[in-house]
Amino acid sequence: MIPTIPNLKYTDGKQFFLMAGPCVIEDETMAYPIVEHILKLTTELRIPYIFKASYKKANRSKLDSFMGIGDLKALRILENIRNTYQIPVVTDVHTAEEAVMAAEYVDILQIPAFLCRQTDLLIAAGKTGKMVNIKKGQFLSGEAMQFAVDKVRSTGNEQIMLTERGNMFGYGDLVVDYRNIAAMQKAGVPVILDITHSLQQPNQPSGITGGQPDLIELMAKAGIAVGTDGIFLETHPNPAKAKSDGANMLRLDLLKDLLKKLSAIRSVVADF
């Protein structure tokens, strides 16, 4: 299932859709080369593409971790990307007030996994009329996400997506149960597999999240094989220098090869 979003291209085929970009807007210019690179690849492969970047990171482990360049400055960059490249844009929101503010600048409001049961936030996001992408909590089953969907639908908004991003395994690891993709699809909404956050290793003694980016391809191939509607990933030209989540990002120059492989798998499984 492909979501109905303004400026989402190549929705007439059986391709998966891609939600990708840097973790966060780091400065005034860094996002533009990234979106241009991804847009070129997705145009070549006819993959529906949504640009992703957080305008603010509110859920960092350490007090001195980078949170953003300023809310309005970052939101205006997202709006400029949306208008310049004529592509849909998604960003995270953390409070009901943020949902109302961010809705003026982007096409999709994303609810972080930790906040997926926050009723006020879900209802506020729903009331904006924007598409709402709810990330499944690391502590929930796929079936339990029906209740989050119901909260948004209670506002009259049917524009909803769900995202799988793994479940906590002990204190410092995540495991993806691919049954959750099928379970969440029963809610009648597009379901996305977040392949980079599913490979996080949170709660490290250093206060900086670790990751296993060497498993990105494996994770993505499995997701396409079991029928996920979309793939979410974070990418950066130099993940080692990224200001957030660099440990589990895909290096930007590796994206083309990955997308070609995923498209090939999709062409095989789409009719099954």
N, C-alpha and C positions, 0 to 999 in steps of 0.2 A: 504494500500500500504506500503510495507516494502522497505526502501532504499537499493540500491546496494552499499555496502561499504566493502572493504577488512576486513576479520576476523569477520564479523557480523554473528553470528551463529544462528541456529534454525529458518531460514527464510522460511522453507518449509511448515509451518503450517499457521493457521489463527490467531495466537497470536498477540497482540500489541507488539511494541518494547519499550524499556525503556532507557531513557537518564538520568543518575543519578550520583551523587557524591557530594562532598563538594562545597560550593560556590567558594572557592579560595584555592590555595595551601598555607597553613599557615606556614609550615616548611618543613624540608627535609624528614620527616618520616610519617606525619599524614595521608597522602592519602592512603598508602598501606593497612592498616587494613580495611579501608572503601571499597576499591575496592575488596579485597578478600572476605569480607562479602557479598557484593552485587553479586559478581560473583558466589558464592556458591548458593545463592538463585535463581538466574536466570538460572543457569544450572539445578537445581532441577525442576524448573517449565518450562523449555525450552522457556524462554523469551529472544528474541534478545536484547543484552545489549551493550550500548555505555557509556563509562566512561566520566563524565563531571567534569571539574574544570577550573576556570579562572586562568591564570598565573599572571594576574594583574587586579585589580579593579580600573578602571579609572573614574567611575562616582559615587563617594562617596559624601555625603552631606557636611561633615565637612572636613576641611583641615587636621586634625590630625587623620582621620580614616585610618585604615590599608589598604594599597594598594597592598602589595606583598612582596616577599622575594628577588626580583630581576628577571628581565625578563628571561634571559638565564638560570638561575638556575632553575626556575619554569618550563620552557619549556623542559628542559632536564629531569626533573622528569616525566612530561607527556609522553615524548618519551620513557622513561624507562618503564613506566606502559604499554604503547602500545606494546613494544617489549617483556616484561617479561610475560604478561598475554595473549598476542595475541588477544587483543580486540581493537576495534576502539575508538578513543579519540576525544573529541570536546573541544574547548576553544574559548573564546570571543576575537575579535579583534576590535580595535577602529579607526584605521587609515589605509590608503592604505599601508603605510610602514609596519605596524604591520601584515597585511594580508600576505605579502610576507615573512616576517620573520617566523611567526607562522606556515605557510604551510610546513616548513621543518621538523616540529616536530609532527604534529597531522594529523588526517584524515578529520576533519570537522572544518570549520571556522564558528563561530557563530557571527551574526551581532546583537548587542544589540538593543532593541526596540527603544530607543531614536534616533538611528542612521539609521533606516531602509530606510530612503529616501536619504541617502548620496550617491550620484551617484559615486563619485570617489572611495569610499570604496567598494561599491557593484561590480563595474567593476574590481577593483584590486583583490577582492576575487574570482570573476569568472575566471579571467585570470590565477589563480594558478592551475586551473583544479581540485581543491579539492571540495568535497561536501560543499555547503554553506547553513547554516540554518539561516533563517532570522526571527527574532522575530517581530511580528506585533506591531507597535507603539501603545501606550496607547491612542493615539489621532486619530486612523485610523479605518476604517471599514475593514472587511475581503475582500470585493471586491476590495478595493484600493490597496491591496497587490499584485495584478496582475502586477502593474507597477514596483514594486521591482523585481518580478520574471523576467519581461521582460528585466530589466537592466542586470541581471546576464546572461540570455540567449543570450543577444547581443554579449557576448564574445565567444559563441559557447559551453558554459558549461551548460549541462542539469541536472547536479547533484545539485538539489535544494530541500530544505525543508522549510516549514513555521511553525511558532509557535505562538499559541494564548496565551496571558498572561494578558487578561483583558483590560478594558478601564477605564480611570479615571472617577470617580464619585465624583464630588466636588473636594476638594483639598487633601483629606487624605484617599481616599478609591478607590477600584477597583471593577468592576463588570464584570463578564464573560457573554457575549452574545453567547450562544452555536450555534447560526446561523452562526457565523463567521467560525466555523470549516467546515461546509458544503460549505460556500462561497469560502474558500481558497482551498478546495479540487477540485473545478472546474478549478483551474489552472493546474491540472494534476500532482501535487507533493504531497509527504507525508505531513500530517499535524499533529502537536504535540500539546498537551495541557500541558502548564507549570502550574502545580497545586500549586506549592509553591509560585512563584512570583505573581500569580493571587490573592493570599491571603495576599499580602503586604498591609500595611497601611503607605504610604509614607508621606513625608512632615510633620513629627511630630515636635513640638516645640523644642524638645531636639536635633534635627538633626540626630536622630537614627531612622531608619525605624521600624515601628511596624508590627504586623502580627496576623493572626488567624489560627495557625496550627491545632487547634481542628476541622477545617472544611476541612482538607486535604482529608480525606476519602470520604466525601460527594462530593467534587469537582471532585475527580478522578473517582468515580463511575458514576457520570453524564457524564463525558467525554467519558468513555468506552461505556456507553449506547447509546450515540448519534453517535458513530462510529469514534472517533479520531483514527488515525493510531498509534500514539505514546504518551507516557506519559513522561514528564520531571519533575524531582523533585530534590531538594537539600536535602541532609541528612548529619547528623553529629552525632557522639557518644554522644556529650553533646552540644546541640544547644545553651545553655546559655553561653557557653564559646567560641562559634564560633566567629571568627574575622570579619565576614561579614554575614549579613542576617540571623542571628540566630533566630530572632523573628518569622520567617515564615518557618523554616526548619522542616523536619520530623526527629524525633529521630531514630537513626539507628536500634535500637532493635525493632521498630514497623513496620519495612519495610516488614518483612516476612508475617505477617498477612494481610497487605494491598495488597500485590501482589497476595496472594492466593484468596482474595475476587475479585480482578479485573480480575484474570484469569477465575474465575467461571462465572462472568458476561460476559466476552468475549466469552466463550464457548457457551453461550446462544444466544447472539446477532450476532455472526459472520456470520450466514447464512441468516440473514434478510436483 
